[in-house]
Amino acid sequence: DHNLSNALIESMNTKIRQITRTAYGFTNPEALIALALLAHGGYRPQLPGRTTHG
């Protein structure tokens, strides 16, 4: 009826599941949250010794 799809949500869910498998064995759930935010949250921290161009 509305031409809506849940493909975007399913894609994000799959990516989060992959990150969860990568984070298996971490003792801290904040590490999983940090990985998810770095991968998909748009957060790009400045890395030491790197300069930005732009």
MARKOL-345375 format. One record per residue (C-alpha): residue in three letters; x, y, z. Coordinates in steps of 0.02 Angstrom, whole numbers, plus 50000, padded with zeros to 5 digits. Each point is the difference from the previous one (the first is absolute). Example, Ala and Ser with C-alpha at 12.3 -4.5 7.8 and 13.67 -1.06 7.14 Angstrom:
! residues 2
<rec><type>ALA</type><px>50615</px><py>49775</py><pz>50390</pz></rec>
<rec><type>SER</type><px>50069</px><py>50172</py><pz>49967</pz></rec>
! end
This chain:
! residues 54
<rec><type>ASP</type><px>50000</px><py>50000</py><pz>50000</pz></rec>
<rec><type>HIS</type><px>50132</px><py>50127</py><pz>50054</pz></rec>
<rec><type>ASN</type><px>50152</px><py>49936</py><pz>49903</pz></rec>
<rec><type>LEU</type><px>50100</px><py>49984</py><pz>50162</pz></rec>
<rec><type>SER</type><px>50131</px><py>49869</py><pz>50035</pz></rec>
<rec><type>ASN</type><px>50093</px><py>49943</py><pz>50154</pz></rec>
<rec><type>ALA</type><px>50157</px><py>49959</py><pz>49897</pz></rec>
<rec><type>LEU</type><px>50101</px><py>50139</py><pz>50081</pz></rec>
<rec><type>ILE</type><px>49961</px><py>49937</py><pz>50175</pz></rec>
<rec><type>GLU</type><px>50037</px><py>49820</py><pz>49951</pz></rec>
<rec><type>SER</type><px>50166</px><py>50055</py><pz>49925</pz></rec>
<rec><type>MET</type><px>50048</px><py>50091</py><pz>50159</pz></rec>
<rec><type>ASN</type><px>49948</px><py>49849</py><pz>50104</pz></rec>
<rec><type>THR</type><px>50113</px><py>49887</py><pz>49897</pz></rec>
<rec><type>LYS</type><px>50146</px><py>50119</py><pz>50019</pz></rec>
<rec><type>ILE</type><px>49975</px><py>50010</py><pz>50188</pz></rec>
<rec><type>ARG</type><px>49995</px><py>49810</py><pz>50010</pz></rec>
<rec><type>GLN</type><px>50166</px><py>49992</py><pz>49906</pz></rec>
<rec><type>ILE</type><px>50076</px><py>50126</py><pz>50122</pz></rec>
<rec><type>THR</type><px>49933</px><py>49895</py><pz>50144</pz></rec>
<rec><type>ARG</type><px>50091</px><py>49847</py><pz>49933</pz></rec>
<rec><type>THR</type><px>50158</px><py>50104</py><pz>49982</pz></rec>
<rec><type>ALA</type><px>49983</px><py>50060</py><pz>50180</pz></rec>
<rec><type>TYR</type><px>49976</px><py>49824</py><pz>50070</pz></rec>
<rec><type>GLY</type><px>50109</px><py>49979</py><pz>50152</pz></rec>
<rec><type>PHE</type><px>50005</px><py>50184</py><pz>50047</pz></rec>
<rec><type>THR</type><px>49969</px><py>50014</py><pz>50186</pz></rec>
<rec><type>ASN</type><px>49917</px><py>50169</py><pz>49985</pz></rec>
<rec><type>PRO</type><px>49837</px><py>50035</py><pz>49907</pz></rec>
<rec><type>GLU</type><px>50056</px><py>50180</py><pz>49973</pz></rec>
<rec><type>ALA</type><px>50130</px><py>49932</py><pz>49878</pz></rec>
<rec><type>LEU</type><px>49862</px><py>49929</py><pz>49890</pz></rec>
<rec><type>ILE</type><px>49905</px><py>50164</py><pz>50008</pz></rec>
<rec><type>ALA</type><px>50159</px><py>50096</py><pz>49954</pz></rec>
<rec><type>LEU</type><px>50031</px><py>49886</py><pz>49850</pz></rec>
<rec><type>ALA</type><px>49822</px><py>50024</py><pz>49939</pz></rec>
<rec><type>LEU</type><px>50012</px><py>50189</py><pz>50019</pz></rec>
<rec><type>LEU</type><px>50166</px><py>50007</py><pz>49909</pz></rec>
<rec><type>ALA</type><px>49935</px><py>49890</py><pz>49859</pz></rec>
<rec><type>HIS</type><px>49829</px><py>50079</py><pz>49977</pz></rec>
<rec><type>GLY</type><px>49979</px><py>50151</py><pz>50111</pz></rec>
<rec><type>GLY</type><px>50090</px><py>50126</py><pz>49892</pz></rec>
<rec><type>TYR</type><px>50129</px><py>50032</py><pz>50136</pz></rec>
<rec><type>ARG</type><px>50175</px><py>50027</py><pz>49930</pz></rec>
<rec><type>PRO</type><px>50123</px><py>50038</py><pz>50139</pz></rec>
<rec><type>GLN</type><px>50164</px><py>50087</py><pz>49958</pz></rec>
<rec><type>LEU</type><px>50138</px><py>49870</py><pz>49997</pz></rec>
<rec><type>PRO</type><px>50167</px><py>50043</py><pz>50081</pz></rec>
<rec><type>GLY</type><px>50134</px><py>50053</py><pz>49876</pz></rec>
<rec><type>ARG</type><px>49878</px><py>50023</py><pz>49857</pz></rec>
<rec><type>THR</type><px>49958</px><py>50163</py><pz>49915</pz></rec>
<rec><type>THR</type><px>49833</px><py>50039</py><pz>49919</pz></rec>
<rec><type>HIS</type><px>49985</px><py>50059</py><pz>49822</pz></rec>
<rec><type>GLY</type><px>49852</px><py>50099</py><pz>49950</pz></rec>
! end
